[in-house]
Amino acid sequence: MFYYLFEYLESLDVPGAGMFQYISFRSAMAIITSLVISLLFGKRIILYLQKKQIGEVVRDLGLEGQYRKVGTPSMGGIIILSSTVIPTLLFGDLGNIYVILMLITTIWLGFVGFIDDYIKIFRKSEEGLAGKFKILGQIILGLIVGITLYLNDDVKSTITTIPFIKNNEFDYAYLVSFLGENSAQWGWVIFIFVTIFIVTAVSNGANLTDGLDGLATGTSAIIGTTLGILAYLSGNIIYADYLNIMYIPNTGELVIFASAFIGATIGFLWYNSYPAQVFMGDTGSLPLGGIIAVFAILIRKELLIPILCGIFLVESVSVLIQVSFFKRTKRKYGKGKRVFLMTPIHHHYQKKGYPEPKIVTRFWIIAILLAVITIVTLKIR
């Protein structure tokens, strides 16, 4: 909104109005605003949640310090959502298709997560929203993103970035090149399926990671910072040419959204760090993963997700290994066996006796290392 106001003021030659044309200035304002919203209004939201007795429902998992979390306000993802959306509306170019898609992603998955938390807390259901409905919501979002990119001529492309390859551009249409002239159309079908898969996988990965105080929040802040850097480089023709990476016009505007997202997660971490005063719930964890997934897709860096989101990947894979191994051994021996003491894998380390803050901090360190490797892949080919 301020973007258009100051654009108008600049046309009237008002001194200083031109500052809003700079992405760097608006990004700085976005991160400051998101921090202010999350820090100042976050406390009020937490008090409101406590007043309404919107507390965490904790199952008996036999973990140390588990019952300390009973009654801690949940649905704190509202703080992250508002601290991300409001600065974006204030400082972003709302006519930019990429910004529009990121706002849709945030609100859509926030709504799905809110329903899940509502069922858990107010209807006292441990399961919450049925898994099939969560996945349906993620699939619909993937379809919205994929079809929108297909229908918009300004951003219509099935080319993406593939790491560690010299000419690091990959066209999904190559996978169906045997179809000849129809390969371009079928390439979009593949792209849409890939979009759906990535949105679903990363969103659920973030949801699984949200099991320790500050773990998902801090990891998401690190990933968001990396994506913001990649968006700035990809949206700047000079840097893109210098680094020999794909130049994607208008993606620089995503830096404003990324800045708001970073400020929101860091601000939320003020209250979510150990010992947590509030939990984000699915209202926050589902949008976190969805935001990261869609953002990476928009800047054509989705094939870097296994590296950048390595924490989410390991958390998800640990669950898949545990469940599949247990079922296989149960069929074979009549009694299921486990690979890990407990999954997701952060609970495995809790069972081994590691203090919660130590696990979280070490996972953050690994996330930083993965973020650095992700950026380095731009030149390692």
C-alpha positions as semicolon CSV with decimal commas, in nm:
position;residue;x (nm);y (nm);z (nm)
1;M;0,000;0,000;0,000
2;F;0,281;0,239;0,090
3;Y;0,448;0,136;-0,236
4;Y;0,165;0,290;-0,438
5;L;0,129;0,589;-0,208
6;F;0,494;0,683;-0,240
7;E;0,490;0,610;-0,612
8;Y;0,218;0,873;-0,640
9;L;0,410;1,113;-0,414
10;E;0,719;1,067;-0,631
11;S;0,517;1,170;-0,935
12;L;0,447;1,493;-0,744
13;D;0,823;1,538;-0,685
14;V;0,789;1,499;-0,308
15;P;1,145;1,476;-0,166
16;G;1,241;1,131;-0,039
17;A;0,943;0,952;-0,196
18;G;1,173;0,778;-0,445
19;M;1,324;0,568;-0,166
20;F;1,030;0,331;-0,194
21;Q;1,141;0,232;-0,542
22;Y;1,444;0,056;-0,392
23;I;1,396;-0,306;-0,293
24;S;1,668;-0,277;-0,030
25;F;1,486;0,006;0,150
26;R;1,146;-0,163;0,141
27;S;1,301;-0,491;0,256
28;A;1,457;-0,316;0,555
29;M;1,123;-0,156;0,640
30;A;0,946;-0,492;0,603
31;I;1,178;-0,676;0,841
32;I;1,162;-0,395;1,098
33;T;0,782;-0,383;1,079
34;S;0,746;-0,762;1,108
35;L;0,975;-0,764;1,411
36;V;0,774;-0,486;1,577
37;I;0,445;-0,663;1,509
38;S;0,566;-1,002;1,634
39;L;0,740;-0,862;1,943
40;L;0,486;-0,603;2,055
41;F;0,159;-0,761;1,948
42;G;0,286;-1,115;1,997
43;K;0,275;-1,073;2,373
44;R;-0,085;-0,955;2,357
45;I;-0,181;-1,248;2,139
46;I;-0,016;-1,489;2,385
47;L;-0,205;-1,333;2,678
48;Y;-0,528;-1,361;2,481
49;L;-0,461;-1,729;2,406
50;Q;-0,390;-1,789;2,776
51;K;-0,710;-1,611;2,874
52;K;-0,912;-1,825;2,636
53;Q;-0,727;-2,134;2,766
54;I;-0,608;-2,226;2,418
55;G;-0,337;-2,458;2,548
56;E;-0,130;-2,738;2,401
57;V;-0,272;-3,089;2,417
58;V;0,022;-3,319;2,503
59;R;0,022;-3,696;2,453
60;D;0,220;-3,919;2,685
61;L;0,537;-3,992;2,485
62;G;0,763;-4,059;2,781
63;L;0,989;-3,761;2,705
64;E;1,174;-3,558;2,966
65;G;1,011;-3,221;3,035
66;Q;0,708;-3,316;2,829
67;Y;0,447;-3,223;3,087
68;R;0,607;-2,882;3,138
69;K;0,454;-2,798;2,801
70;V;0,099;-2,883;2,905
71;G;-0,119;-2,574;2,891
72;T;0,133;-2,366;2,695
73;P;-0,068;-2,150;2,452
74;S;-0,088;-2,294;2,103
75;M;-0,206;-2,150;1,767
76;G;0,077;-1,895;1,797
77;G;0,124;-1,929;1,423
78;I;-0,120;-1,640;1,404
79;I;0,173;-1,420;1,513
80;I;0,389;-1,545;1,224
81;L;0,109;-1,510;0,969
82;S;0,014;-1,154;1,067
83;S;0,378;-1,046;1,096
84;T;0,442;-1,176;0,744
85;V;0,127;-1,064;0,565
86;I;0,092;-0,710;0,705
87;P;0,446;-0,583;0,613
88;T;0,411;-0,743;0,269
89;L;0,083;-0,560;0,211
90;L;0,240;-0,235;0,328
91;F;0,570;-0,244;0,140
92;G;0,528;-0,493;-0,145
93;D;0,413;-0,441;-0,501
94;L;0,071;-0,605;-0,482
95;G;0,049;-0,621;-0,860
96;N;0,342;-0,861;-0,872
97;I;0,224;-1,216;-0,949
98;Y;0,495;-1,368;-0,729
99;V;0,392;-1,162;-0,426
100;I;0,027;-1,250;-0,486
101;L;0,108;-1,623;-0,492
102;M;0,309;-1,596;-0,170
103;L;0,022;-1,419;0,007
104;I;-0,222;-1,685;-0,116
105;T;0,014;-1,958;0,010
106;T;0,045;-1,799;0,354
107;I;-0,327;-1,743;0,404
108;W;-0,440;-2,072;0,249
109;L;-0,216;-2,304;0,451
110;G;-0,264;-2,088;0,759
111;F;-0,637;-2,152;0,727
112;V;-0,585;-2,530;0,687
113;G;-0,355;-2,532;0,993
114;F;-0,603;-2,321;1,192
115;I;-0,881;-2,573;1,130
116;D;-0,652;-2,853;1,246
117;D;-0,560;-2,667;1,567
118;Y;-0,922;-2,573;1,629
119;I;-1,031;-2,938;1,615
120;K;-0,745;-3,044;1,846
121;I;-0,797;-2,773;2,106
122;F;-1,169;-2,697;2,112
123;R;-1,303;-3,039;2,017
124;K;-1,037;-3,218;2,226
125;S;-0,933;-3,444;1,939
126;E;-0,570;-3,557;1,943
127;E;-0,579;-3,637;1,570
128;G;-0,707;-3,298;1,459
129;L;-0,800;-3,250;1,094
130;A;-0,787;-3,578;0,903
131;G;-0,462;-3,622;0,715
132;K;-0,639;-3,662;0,381
133;F;-0,792;-3,315;0,416
134;K;-0,453;-3,160;0,498
135;I;-0,303;-3,323;0,191
136;L;-0,601;-3,211;-0,017
137;G;-0,538;-2,853;0,093
138;Q;-0,171;-2,884;-0,005
139;I;-0,260;-3,038;-0,342
140;I;-0,505;-2,756;-0,417
141;L;-0,236;-2,500;-0,335
142;G;0,012;-2,680;-0,563
143;L;-0,246;-2,671;-0,844
144;I;-0,311;-2,300;-0,787
145;V;0,061;-2,219;-0,807
146;G;0,135;-2,444;-1,105
147;I;-0,167;-2,342;-1,313
148;T;-0,117;-1,972;-1,236
149;L;0,242;-1,986;-1,359
150;Y;0,124;-2,170;-1,670
151;L;-0,151;-1,920;-1,752
152;N;0,061;-1,610;-1,688
153;D;0,259;-1,534;-2,005
154;D;0,506;-1,310;-1,819
155;V;0,633;-1,597;-1,603
156;K;0,548;-1,897;-1,822
157;S;0,848;-2,128;-1,825
158;T;0,926;-2,492;-1,739
159;I;1,297;-2,419;-1,703
160;T;1,450;-2,454;-1,358
161;T;1,792;-2,457;-1,191
162;I;1,972;-2,787;-1,143
163;P;2,269;-2,785;-0,901
164;F;2,623;-2,901;-0,971
165;I;2,578;-2,897;-1,351
166;K;2,785;-2,658;-1,566
167;N;2,496;-2,519;-1,771
168;N;2,270;-2,545;-1,471
169;E;1,934;-2,501;-1,639
170;F;1,694;-2,790;-1,675
171;D;1,369;-2,796;-1,872
172;Y;1,098;-3,031;-1,747
173;A;0,996;-3,068;-2,112
174;Y;1,318;-3,267;-2,166
175;L;1,161;-3,553;-1,971
176;V;0,894;-3,591;-2,239
177;S;1,100;-3,485;-2,541
178;F;0,995;-3,806;-2,716
179;L;0,651;-3,648;-2,762
180;G;0,797;-3,401;-3,010
181;E;0,590;-3,084;-3,054
182;N;0,369;-3,175;-2,757
183;S;0,661;-3,196;-2,516
184;A;0,624;-2,832;-2,408
185;Q;0,261;-2,884;-2,300
186;W;0,334;-3,212;-2,121
187;G;0,636;-3,048;-1,959
188;W;0,389;-2,824;-1,778
189;V;0,195;-3,126;-1,655
190;I;0,517;-3,261;-1,504
191;F;0,599;-2,920;-1,355
192;I;0,257;-2,900;-1,188
193;F;0,296;-3,250;-1,043
194;V;0,643;-3,158;-0,914
195;T;0,496;-2,841;-0,759
196;I;0,225;-3,040;-0,580
197;F;0,478;-3,293;-0,452
198;I;0,721;-3,028;-0,325
199;V;0,451;-2,821;-0,152
200;T;0,311;-3,131;0,019
201;A;0,650;-3,274;0,118
202;V;0,805;-2,953;0,254
203;S;0,489;-2,844;0,434
204;N;0,462;-3,180;0,609
205;G;0,837;-3,178;0,676
206;A;0,811;-2,846;0,858
207;N;0,510;-2,981;1,048
208;L;0,711;-3,282;1,168
209;T;1,007;-3,061;1,263
210;D;0,787;-2,853;1,493
211;G;0,840;-3,073;1,799
212;L;1,098;-2,887;2,009
213;D;1,102;-2,528;2,131
214;G;1,235;-2,305;1,854
215;L;1,341;-2,587;1,620
216;A;1,106;-2,526;1,327
217;T;1,107;-2,150;1,382
218;G;1,485;-2,106;1,381
219;T;1,537;-2,350;1,094
220;S;1,275;-2,167;0,886
221;A;1,439;-1,831;0,955
222;I;1,772;-1,965;0,824
223;I;1,607;-2,114;0,514
224;G;1,407;-1,795;0,455
225;T;1,724;-1,584;0,468
226;T;1,888;-1,808;0,208
227;L;1,585;-1,791;-0,022
228;G;1,579;-1,413;0,012
229;I;1,942;-1,395;-0,103
230;L;1,870;-1,626;-0,397
231;A;1,564;-1,421;-0,495
232;Y;1,766;-1,098;-0,490
233;L;2,041;-1,249;-0,706
234;S;1,796;-1,409;-0,950
235;G;1,593;-1,089;-0,984
236;N;1,895;-0,866;-1,049
237;I;2,016;-0,892;-1,409
238;I;2,368;-0,774;-1,319
239;Y;2,427;-1,029;-1,041
240;A;2,253;-1,304;-1,237
241;D;2,481;-1,241;-1,535
242;Y;2,793;-1,223;-1,315
243;L;2,710;-1,551;-1,138
244;N;2,586;-1,707;-1,463
245;I;2,254;-1,807;-1,308
246;M;1,900;-1,786;-1,437
247;Y;1,766;-1,430;-1,447
248;I;1,398;-1,421;-1,351
249;P;1,243;-1,076;-1,400
250;N;1,038;-0,929;-1,113
251;T;1,140;-1,190;-0,855
252;G;1,336;-0,922;-0,672
253;E;1,002;-0,815;-0,526
254;L;0,998;-1,145;-0,336
255;V;1,280;-1,010;-0,120
256;I;1,022;-0,789;0,054
257;F;0,814;-1,095;0,137
258;A;1,124;-1,288;0,247
259;S;1,226;-1,000;0,475
260;A;0,882;-0,995;0,637
261;F;0,900;-1,374;0,677
262;I;1,245;-1,358;0,837
263;G;1,137;-1,084;1,076
264;A;0,822;-1,279;1,166
265;T;1,009;-1,602;1,246
266;I;1,283;-1,427;1,444
267;G;1,024;-1,224;1,633
268;F;0,824;-1,537;1,708
269;L;1,143;-1,708;1,825
270;W;1,159;-1,447;2,104
271;Y;0,862;-1,624;2,262
272;N;0,909;-1,971;2,114
273;S;1,271;-2,031;2,224
274;Y;1,329;-2,267;2,517
275;P;1,132;-2,268;2,740
276;A;0,857;-2,174;2,494
277;Q;0,586;-1,931;2,602
278;V;0,381;-2,019;2,296
279;F;0,366;-2,290;2,029
280;M;0,291;-2,216;1,666
281;G;0,069;-2,522;1,617
282;D;-0,029;-2,631;1,267
283;T;-0,149;-2,273;1,214
284;G;0,220;-2,186;1,184
285;S;0,404;-2,504;1,088
286;L;0,202;-2,587;0,775
287;P;0,242;-2,235;0,627
288;L;0,614;-2,230;0,712
289;G;0,683;-2,531;0,492
290;G;0,442;-2,415;0,222
291;I;0,598;-2,069;0,207
292;I;0,946;-2,217;0,171
293;A;0,832;-2,463;-0,098
294;V;0,641;-2,213;-0,312
295;F;0,911;-1,948;-0,274
296;A;1,176;-2,193;-0,400
297;I;0,953;-2,291;-0,693
298;L;0,890;-1,929;-0,794
299;I;1,262;-1,850;-0,811
300;R;1,325;-2,184;-0,986
301;K;1,542;-2,326;-0,709
302;E;1,313;-2,614;-0,608
303;L;1,576;-2,877;-0,691
304;L;1,795;-2,724;-0,420
305;I;1,532;-2,803;-0,155
306;P;1,683;-3,142;-0,054
307;I;1,999;-2,952;0,044
308;L;1,852;-2,630;0,181
309;C;1,570;-2,806;0,368
310;G;1,788;-3,096;0,477
311;I;1,655;-3,076;0,834
312;F;1,296;-3,113;0,713
313;L;1,405;-3,395;0,483
314;V;1,581;-3,593;0,757
315;E;1,285;-3,548;0,993
316;S;1,045;-3,682;0,728
317;V;1,271;-3,967;0,616
318;S;1,325;-4,080;0,975
319;V;0,949;-4,124;1,013
320;L;0,920;-4,312;0,683
321;I;1,207;-4,545;0,778
322;Q;1,065;-4,609;1,124
323;V;0,713;-4,686;1,003
324;S;0,814;-4,901;0,705
325;F;1,073;-5,099;0,906
326;F;0,828;-5,156;1,188
327;K;0,558;-5,285;0,952
328;R;0,801;-5,504;0,760
329;T;0,947;-5,669;1,070
330;K;0,601;-5,715;1,220
331;R;0,487;-5,902;0,909
332;K;0,804;-6,112;0,905
333;Y;0,860;-6,183;1,276
334;G;0,521;-6,110;1,430
335;K;0,670;-5,828;1,634
336;G;0,767;-5,489;1,500
337;K;1,119;-5,354;1,546
338;R;1,238;-4,994;1,536
339;V;1,544;-4,828;1,383
340;F;1,524;-4,520;1,606
341;L;1,424;-4,488;1,968
342;M;1,150;-4,251;1,853
343;T;1,063;-4,037;1,552
344;P;1,075;-3,770;1,422
345;I;1,449;-3,794;1,475
346;H;1,475;-3,503;1,719
347;H;1,280;-3,717;1,967
348;H;1,537;-3,995;1,915
349;Y;1,803;-3,766;2,061
350;Q;1,571;-3,666;2,343
351;K;1,533;-4,035;2,429
352;K;1,913;-4,066;2,432
353;G;1,924;-3,800;2,702
354;Y;2,032;-3,490;2,509
355;P;1,888;-3,166;2,654
356;E;1,629;-3,001;2,433
357;P;1,821;-2,672;2,385
358;K;2,134;-2,862;2,276
359;I;1,942;-3,060;2,013
360;V;1,780;-2,744;1,877
361;T;2,106;-2,548;1,864
362;R;2,289;-2,828;1,684
363;F;2,009;-2,860;1,430
364;W;2,034;-2,483;1,372
365;I;2,408;-2,517;1,311
366;I;2,343;-2,793;1,058
367;A;2,077;-2,575;0,892
368;I;2,328;-2,289;0,859
369;L;2,583;-2,526;0,705
370;L;2,323;-2,651;0,456
371;A;2,228;-2,291;0,372
372;V;2,590;-2,206;0,295
373;I;2,625;-2,516;0,078
374;T;2,307;-2,416;-0,107
375;I;2,447;-2,074;-0,194
376;V;2,784;-2,222;-0,288
377;T;2,614;-2,451;-0,542
378;L;2,565;-2,140;-0,757
379;K;2,935;-2,157;-0,843
380;I;3,019;-2,526;-0,791
381;R;2,939;-2,688;-1,125
